[in-house]
Structure formats: C-alpha cells, structure tokens
Amino acid sequence: MAASALLTGSPWLRMRFLPDAPARPFRHLHLHLRRALSVRASATRASGSPGPVRVRFAPSPTGNLHVGGARTALFNYLFARSTGDASCSASRTPTSSAPPGSPRKPSSPTSPGSASNGTKILKTLFANILLIVVFPALAKGYVCKHCDEYSVSSYHHRVERAIYTIIAEITVGHPYLGPDVGGEFGPYRQSERNSLYKQYAEKLLDSGAVYRCFCSNEELEQMKEVAKQRQLPPVYMGKWASASDVEVQQELEKGTPYTYRFRVPKEGSLKINDLIRGEVSWNLDTLGDFVIMRSNGQPVYNFCVTVDDATMQISHVIRAEEHLPNTLRQALIYKALGFTMPSFAHVSLILAPDRSKLSKRHGATSVGQYKEMGYLPQAMVNYLALLGWGDRTENEFFTIADLVQKFTINRVNKSGAVFDATKLKWMNGQHLRSFPHDELIKAFEDRWKNTGILQESESGFAKEAAELLKDGIDLITDADAALTNLLSYPLHATLSSEEAKPMVQDKISEVASGLISAYDSGELTQALGEGRDGWQKWVKGFGKSTKRKGSSCRLRVLLTGKLHGPDMGGSVALIHKAGICGAVTPQSNFVTLDERFRILKEVDWESLAKEQETPAESAVPAAS
C-alpha cells in the first residue's frame, strides 16, 4: 500500500487516512482500516467565531420539564442572545437554497416558513441567532409508561404544550415561532425525521464507515461476558466488521435482522476543547464499534443528535455534563459524514442539598410543579441562571435583560450547583415585590377572589389587606394563608404556648380586663372607626391607664390571637373592617371582633397560669 496521507478538513478533527479507494465494495479493506486508522480531534471553534450562533434544545416528551433541562434551555438562550449580531432583523429566520435536511452554509435572513401540520418548533430569533427546540419522540416498539401506546399520544402533546409555555416564559417578552409553525430546519420531531437519518446511515454504509452487524442478542451477551472475564472494556468483538460481501449477502437473503455499527479506529485518541471544562480527551481503544441504527430501523440517540445538529446548522452544543461521554461517538460520526463540528459546552449537574443528583425524592423537580406552587417565571429564570453562573459580583437579582447583557459561557462553573428551595422562595419574593405597585395589589386581590376567600365589594378591603400583607408574602399562593391567618383567632393555642408563658405569668389578665371594658363601653370601636390616628391615640391612652410597659405586645395577643404578625394597628383595623364591609366569605373562617371578645371573656386565667407553672414552682413545701 502507498504511504498514508494527512487529510485536513474540519478544524476540529484531523485523521490519519489511507489514499483514496473505491467507495464499494469495501469489505476486503475493513481489516486494514481497523489497524491503520487513528483519530485526533481538537476544538478550535469559540463563541466569537464567524457565522450565526445557533443552538438547539431537545426536551424529553415523556415527562415534565426538569429544572436541569430548563436551566440548559436558559443557558442556550442566554448564550445565543449575548453573542448574536444585533444589527440584523429580529423578525427574520435564516434560510438557504440548499436542499431540505442537508447541512447548509449561513445565509441572509428571510421571512419565516409557512405553517406545516405536525411540525413542532419553537424558535427564538434575535438577529442571526436561533434557539430551536426539537422533541425526541417515542421509537416504534417502545411502550410509553404513561399511555401504553406505540404512537405519540395526547399525553405527549400535553407535555409538549406545557414545555412550549415554559420555554416562552424563559424567553419572556421576545418573539418566537411555534409550536405549529414550520421552518427551514424542520420537521422538529425526531420520529418525523427517520427518512433523513436513514439517508445518512446509507451514506455511511456506502463509504464503509459503518457495516451491517447480524449478531444475535445471545452472541452480544456472550461477548460482554468474555470481556468481563478478561477485565476488558465491553467492546464489540464480532466477525461482521471484517465479513466478506458474500457472507453479508447470505444473511440478507435469509432475512436475518441486523444493526448498523460504526467502525471505530483501534488506535488513537480524540480531544475536544470544551468551552466550560477545557480540554477533554478519550482513548479510542476503549470504545469499540457502536450501533447507530437498530434492527427495527430506528436510529440511536448519538446518531440522531449528530444529524440534527449538522442539518440544523447548530454552532454550539450546550448541554448537561452527563452527555460528555457521548461526544466521542458524535465526533466520529461528524467526521465520517463530513460535517463541521460545533463547539461543545457541558454544564454541571444540579445537585440536591445532600449533593446527590436532584431527583423526585428531594421534592418538586419540574418547572411545571414550581409554577403550580406559585413561583414566577422571572424568579425561576433568575435562580436557574445562578445555578452554576455568576457575574463575579455580590448581586443576585437579575432580570432577563440583565442576564442577556452579562451572561458569558466562560463564567459557568465546572462544579455542581446545589438547588436551595429556601433561596428560590426568597428570590421569588424579591421578584414579586418588584412588580409595579398597582399590579402587585391587583394580583393579590384577584387571587383572594378566585380562591373564594373574598367576594366582590366596594369597601376597598382587598386593597388594604394587600398593602398590609405584601411584604411578608414570597409566593402568590401564600397570599391565601396570609389573609386567612390574619382573620383567624387562635388565642387558646397562643396562650398555651411556651413562648407566651412569660406574658401569662406577668398578669396579662389585667390587660385583658381593661381591654374588655374598653370594648364593652364602645370606646375601642369608636377609636377603630376614626382610622389609624384614632387607634394610635387610643393605644397611647390605654397604656397610660394600665400603667404597664409593653402593653402593645399584650394587645396584639388579645386582639389578634397571635404573638407576631404585620403592623398591629393595620391588622386590628382590617379585622374591624372585615366585620362590617361584607367582603369576607365564610370560607375564610373569619372570627369577628364580637366573637373574639366572647372567647376572651371565657379565658380562665388562673387555671392557665397554673398549667404553665414549672414542677418546682408548683411543688408544696415540705413540713418542717
């Protein structure tokens, strides 16, 4: 054979290759190729490279969008936005004159494609950037645990619609196409792209980069067992890598099922320069020939995503670190098909507080669950962005516009980020209270009316309640508990608590007696009717009459039934108003002032004090 020549093409990948040979038949060359071919790939493409920045996100259609998947989508979006060319039109989508389904060179933007039935896409367009959402679909022969069907069911359509809603919220305020709008890179379900995968699989077969493997499952299991006994990687050791055309034809005539296996070089290594992790390399002798098409004609994951990324002209692949090992197989497929490799960035996993992988056993994990719990899209976007990224300042409050301006991929951390539900709730409160005042108040009013706690009223009660309670509410759904708690009167439980013990022992009964007299005389009711000024004047006078310090704390317990809460004057004024305005429904479990004072008059202060005495205090002295 002639001396080998150096083939250079993609700046990512360099191969030591043999001189040109006929495309088919290749069978008699396979053995030599396996011995002589070695691969070394190096990443040279960076975020600042010429051409449009185009990223892709592929959520699973078999379940709700996990917070890790949402963060991946967000990082893709922020990267594309922050590196796009702002001089181009935001309402256009890149097109090309190349045949559909083939890798295309970037061209000038034109109008979006027309709608196509069954096409599922979500594109976020900003100048020359494109976020494409592609749905992997169920392969034939796979029974979905949700619907027990072979076809894509209404369940999966509901999941898709939910994911579209979440993606739209992640990219809030910006244009997108989908889910029923076509485009130049469709179709956008992998099950609808099978003919395209088959086309490229046949191309690889014609070039000799893949071969038909007729091994049975029993033979493959035996190979694994032999490798295990020899303490070797479980690589393919079957005969079909070097089988003759005659042997292959015999099996085809018998109708023996076969897979397509990719021919992996026995020597060499592959190296990429990950945008987050730096240089990552693999030895090829640990891989072995791998399947790209199953015997039922369905493509495997690594083949699908490679063809998808190439034909959609994806420039940067930003995904979870658990996909890092897949890069080796994908890089080999890229080169074999003559595709230009994208840049890769593998984001660390999101961890639970115990630093294990975040899962359902740790509580809510899907974005949809958090949305149902009352979390705002703005807060979720802000928090997810901080899981593995920061702008190197102490600032933690970011709008989506801030993130687009500040995000850079080189500030994404390699180490895993711990998901802190407490911090997420705090951050949601920060975003909630950043709403324009009127919007925030109306949000609370609408919530209370929708849940049946309040009813329509011209009294202004809902607005006053929202003003009083807003600073203590982190989730819009917490507004219900905040208001019902205000309207409740757990006096007995509070007085019996350990925290209230010093107050009970310090003769709170005397304050209660004076308060009851003020209410029975109408003095307190008159003060409440005069508003905040009337209340403050009455409290000041009441404190002087009882000649006791800290009377405000005692008044809070006796009037609200609680040791802590929002402003006492505002609280008591609302309780008074709730009893006369007609805005409060029975569902709120509201306790009126009349009922509160009836309960207060029935308290047996002497018995309560004795119950709270310590054993030492209640012990009878011994006789002398």
Buried (B, 14 or more C-beta within 10 A) or exposed (E): EEEBEEEEEBBBBBBBBBEEEEEEEBBEBBEEBBEBBBBBBBBEBEBEEEEBBBBBBBBBBBBBBBBBBBBBBBBBBBBBBBBBEEEBBBEBBBBBEBEEBEBBEBBEBEEBBEEBEEBBBBBBBBBBBBBBBBBBBBBEEEEBEBBEEEEBBEBBEEBBEBBBBBBBBBBEEBEBBBBEBBBBBBBBBBBBBBEBBBEBBEBBBEBBBBBBBBBEEEEBEBBEEEBEEEEEEBBBBBEBBBBEEEBBEEBEEEEBBBBBBBBBBBBBBBBBBBBBBEEBEBEBBEBBBBBBBBBEBBBBBBBBBBBBBBBBBBBBBBBBBEBBEBBBBBBBBBBBBEBBBBBBBBBBBBBBEEEEEBEEEBEBBBBBBBBEBBBBBBBBBBBBBBBBBBBEEEEBEBBBEBBBEBBEBEEBEEEBBBBBBEEBBBBBBBBBEEBEEEEBBBBBBBBBBEBEBBBEEEBEBBBBBBBBBBEEBBBBBBBBEBBBBBBBBBBEEBBBBEEBBEBBEEBBBBBBBBBBEBBEEEBBEEBBBEEEEBBEEBBEEBBEEBEBEEBEBBBBBBBBBBBEBBBBBBBBBBBBBBBEBEBBBEEBEBBBBEEBBEEBEEBEBEEBBEEBEEEEEEEEEEEE
